[in-house]
C-alpha cells in the first residue's frame, strides 16, 4: 500500500534528506564551501570594508613611479627657467590690467569715474571672483600702438547670484578705440555667452 504524506510531512522529509547529504560531504569540498557563508552579513560588510582600505592596497593605488630626479642639474635648470617664465607672465598680466597710460587713467579719475576693472569688481557679487578672458589679447600685436587687453575687458562673473558674461570697454586705451583684436575679443565673449546659455552684461561707461 502506498504511503501518501501531507505536503508538510513531505517537506520535513526532504529537509532531513538534504541535511543528511550535506553532513556526509567532506568539509573540504570546494563546491559546497563556496556557497556556505562563514560569516554573518554584518561581519562580511566589516571584512570587505577593512580589506578595501588596507594600507598596502591604498599604497598600491596612490604610488606613481617617476624617473625624475629633483637633485639633478637638468631638473634644477628646468625649475629655474619655469620660475622665470611664470614670473614674467604674472608681471605682464599685472601690467596690462592697469589699462591705458597713467595720464589717461588720471584723466578718467578726475572726471569722477571708476576704472573699468573697478566697476566690474563693484558689479559682481561680494565674495565671488571674476574670471577674465584673454587678458593678454593685443600684446605686441600692433607695432604702432600699445593695446592692453585688446582695449576691452571680458570675462565671467556672478551678478545677483547669476553667472554672466561681462564685457566692458576700456576708454583709457586710445579713448576706447576699436582695433581688429577688440572686435575679435568682443565677438568671442558673445560666443561664450551663447554656447553656455549665459546672460550677457555690457555696462556702458561714459
C-alpha positions in Angstrom: 0.0 0.0 0.0 1.5 3.3 -1.0 2.0 5.9 1.7 0.6 9.3 0.9 2.2 12.1 3.0 0.9 15.5 3.5 2.8 18.5 2.0 4.1 19.5 5.4 5.4 16.0 6.2 7.0 15.7 2.7 8.7 19.0 3.2 10.2 17.9 6.5 11.4 14.6 5.0 13.1 16.5 2.1 14.8 18.8 4.6 16.1 15.8 6.6 17.4 14.2 3.5 19.2 17.3 2.3 20.8 17.9 5.7 21.9 14.2 5.8 23.5 14.6 2.4 25.4 17.7 3.4 26.6 16.1 6.6 28.1 13.2 4.6 30.1 15.6 2.3 33.7 16.2 3.5 34.2 19.8 4.8 37.0 20.3 2.2 34.6 20.0 -0.7 35.1 23.4 -2.5 31.8 23.4 -4.3 29.9 23.3 -1.0 32.1 25.6 0.9 31.8 28.2 -1.8 28.1 28.5 -1.1 28.1 28.3 2.6 28.6 31.7 4.3 31.2 31.6 7.1 30.3 35.0 8.5 27.2 36.9 9.2 26.2 39.8 6.8 27.5 42.3 9.4 30.8 40.6 9.7 31.0 40.3 6.0 30.5 44.0 5.4 33.1 44.8 8.1 35.5 42.4 6.4 35.1 43.9 2.9 35.5 47.5 4.3 38.7 46.5 6.1 40.1 44.9 3.0 39.3 47.8 0.6 41.0 50.3 2.9 44.0 48.3 4.0 47.3 50.2 4.0 49.0 48.1 1.3 46.0 48.5 -1.0 45.9 52.3 -0.7 49.7 52.5 -1.3 49.4 50.5 -4.4 46.8 52.9 -5.8 48.4 56.2 -4.9 52.0 55.4 -5.7 53.2 56.8 -9.1 56.6 55.9 -10.2 58.8 58.5 -11.9 62.2 58.8 -13.3 62.5 62.5 -12.5 65.4 63.2 -10.2 64.8 66.5 -8.3 68.5 66.7 -7.3 69.8 66.5 -11.0 71.2 69.6 -12.7 68.7 69.3 -15.5 65.7 69.4 -13.1 67.1 72.4 -11.3 67.7 74.2 -14.5 64.2 73.5 -15.7 62.8 74.7 -12.4 64.7 77.9 -12.7 63.5 78.6 -16.3 59.9 77.7 -15.4 60.0 80.1 -12.4 61.3 82.9 -14.6 58.6 82.2 -17.2 55.8 82.3 -14.6 57.2 85.4 -13.0 57.3 87.1 -16.4 53.7 86.1 -17.2 52.5 87.4 -13.8 54.3 90.7 -14.3 52.9 91.1 -17.8 49.4 90.3 -16.7 49.6 92.9 -13.9 50.9 95.4 -16.3 48.1 95.1 -18.9 45.5 95.1 -16.2 46.5 98.6 -15.4 44.8 99.6 -18.7 46.0 102.7 -20.6 48.9 105.0 -19.7 48.9 106.8 -16.3 47.9 110.1 -17.9 44.7 108.6 -19.4 43.8 106.8 -16.1 44.3 110.0 -14.1 42.1 111.9 -16.5 39.5 109.3 -16.1 39.5 109.6 -12.3 39.4 113.4 -12.4 36.1 113.1 -14.1 34.8 111.2 -11.1 34.8 107.8 -12.9 36.0 104.4 -11.8 38.3 102.5 -14.0 36.7 99.6 -15.9 38.1 96.8 -13.7 37.0 98.7 -10.6 33.4 98.9 -12.0 33.5 95.2 -12.6 34.6 94.5 -9.1 31.7 96.6 -7.8 29.3 94.8 -10.2 30.0 91.2 -9.3 28.6 89.7 -6.1 30.8 90.1 -2.9 32.9 87.1 -2.2 32.9 85.9 -5.8 35.6 86.0 -8.4 35.8 87.4 -11.9 37.3 85.0 -14.5 38.9 87.3 -17.1 39.2 86.0 -20.6 42.1 86.7 -22.9 43.8 89.3 -20.7 46.9 89.3 -23.0 45.0 89.9 -26.2 46.7 92.6 -28.3 50.1 92.2 -26.6 52.7 93.3 -29.1 50.2 92.8 -31.9 50.4 96.3 -33.3 53.9 97.9 -33.7 52.4 101.4 -33.8 50.3 101.2 -30.6 50.0 99.5 -27.2 46.6 98.0 -26.8 46.4 96.4 -23.3 44.0 93.5 -23.2 42.8 94.5 -26.7 41.2 97.6 -25.3 38.3 95.6 -23.9 37.7 93.6 -20.7 35.7 90.3 -21.0 35.1 87.6 -18.5 32.7 85.5 -16.4 31.3 86.7 -13.1 28.4 86.3 -10.8 25.8 89.1 -10.6 22.9 88.8 -8.2 23.6 85.1 -7.9 23.5 84.5 -11.7 26.7 83.6 -13.7 27.1 86.1 -16.5 29.5 87.0 -19.3 30.6 90.6 -18.6 32.1 92.9 -21.2 33.5 96.4 -20.6 35.2 98.8 -22.9 38.4 100.4 -21.5 38.3 104.1 -22.5 41.8 104.6 -21.1 43.2 102.7 -24.1 43.2 105.1 -27.0 40.0 106.6 -25.9 38.1 103.4 -26.4 39.2 102.9 -30.0 38.3 99.6 -31.5 41.1 97.6 -33.1 40.6 94.4 -35.1 41.6 92.4 -32.0 39.0 94.3 -30.0 36.3 93.2 -32.3 37.5 89.6 -32.3 37.7 89.5 -28.5 34.2 91.1 -28.2 32.7 88.5 -30.6 34.4 85.7 -28.7 32.8 86.8 -25.5 29.4 86.7 -27.2 30.1 83.2 -28.4 31.0 82.1 -24.9 27.7 83.5 -23.6 25.7 81.9 -26.4 27.3 78.5 -26.2 26.9 78.3 -22.4 23.5 79.9 -22.2 24.7 82.8 -20.0 23.3 86.3 -19.7 25.4 89.0 -21.4 26.1 92.1 -19.3 27.6 95.1 -21.2 27.9 98.1 -18.9 28.3 101.3 -20.9 30.9 103.5 -19.2 30.6 107.2 -20.1 
